[in-house]
Amino acid sequence: MRKAVILAAGEGQRLRPFTVNRPKVMLSIAGKPILKYVIEALAQKGIRDIVLVVGYHKEQVLDYFGSGEPFGVDLTYVTQERQLGTAHALAQAKKAIKDSFLVLPGDNLITAETIDRFDAIKPEAVLVKKVDNPMRYGVVTVQHGTVKAIIEKPEEATSNLVSTGIYAFSQAVFDFVEPQLDLPDVVNRMISQGQKIQAVETEGAWLDAIYPWDILNLNAAILQQTRASSAGTIEAGVSIKGEVSIGDGTVIRSNSYIAGPVVIGDGCDIGPGVCIFPATSIGSNVVMAPFTEVKNSVIGSDVSIGPGSIIEDSVIDNSCDIKGQFSACRGQEEIAVNHEHHTVSFGAMLGEGCVLGNSVVAQPGVIVGNYSQIRSLKLINGRLPDRSLVV
């Protein structure tokens, strides 16, 4: 099988504010969009003929990946004008497909090992994986290696095997797509009409970001693969331990301490006297002032962080301007997302372009919308919508 369809049209509403200005597939994890990991995995398996189904903020996908040549693949784009579901998205690619093919979600983080041997499976087949929290996904009932049903987000899971959303299909699948909107429904319809669907289990990486705090888990997992490298300048007195990657033109100033795994992008100015602890990724053109401490966090590009700040278990999107003495520490809180309630533990989630004055304290679990402004000496909590003004 040498052709793949990647479904990359979705928005990811539950990931807001981070998906207001970008599609879910373009969320940056350890310095790269999620979609890039999927394309790289396919290229490593020799699958270079790829159809990308795009939709929500599709221009960002096209601008970043272009023809696919820099990534060693040949990309064809088709558009899903309205995001009506995964089966509807696949239907848009019908004219671009002539043989058997793989279908993959562009918003799930995988490696080449994830699809090892699956690319050689005869259609029709579903790639499944054992997980600890199956109720979040489509639970797969399997008998003697054959799929009997996929039940989406059941109240009670009869199995810890879930669908990864990765399929091997022949052209026959298009006979079952209409009027279904989601691929699990298509698979169930195929089974009900006597079609045999093989279940193939993977032990490779498969990670999905459904909620904003999931970004931290994906980031930590990918950083485990980090290898030490430095294209920047490291001043005297800097202590670096573990696997730390430092980008071109970045300066790590004196008496800073970095414990990997950590990834720092290009053109950053870090320190002096900054401490960066494991599972942290920092984008490009970030300024981090003296005596700041960052742990298990994702910092976007073009971010400025003032002196004496403490940031842990947090996500800070691009172009945020944070003055001195900012505090965002981990703690357990109940968070509501689209009428769902979750008890989670993280620091702060700041959307794009936020401006925070001096000595702002973010209570655990705060989610701040894009382009919000927080004046100095404020305590913020809960969920703030885009363009909030806290005075």
Buried (B, 14 or more C-beta within 10 A) or exposed (E): BBBBBBBBBBBBEBBBBBBBBBBBBBBBBBBBBBBBBBBBBBBBBEBBBBBBBBBBBBEBBBEBBEEBEEBEBEBBBBEBEEBBBBBBBBBBBBEBBEEBBBBBBBBBBBBBBBBBEBBEBEBBBBBBBEBEEBEBBBBBBBEEEEBEBBBEEEEEBEBBBBBBBBBBBEEEBBEBBEEBBBBBBBBBBBBEEEBEBBBBBBEBBBBBBBBBBBBBBBBBBBBEEBEBEBEBEBBEEBEBEEBBBBBEBBBBBEBBBBBBBBBBBBBBBBBBBBBBBBBBBBBBBBBBBBBBBBBBBBBBBBBBBBBBBBBBBBBBBBBBBBBBBBBBBBBEBEBEBEEEEEEBEBBBBBBBBBBBBBBBBBBBBBBBBBBBBBEEEBEBBEBBEBEBEBE
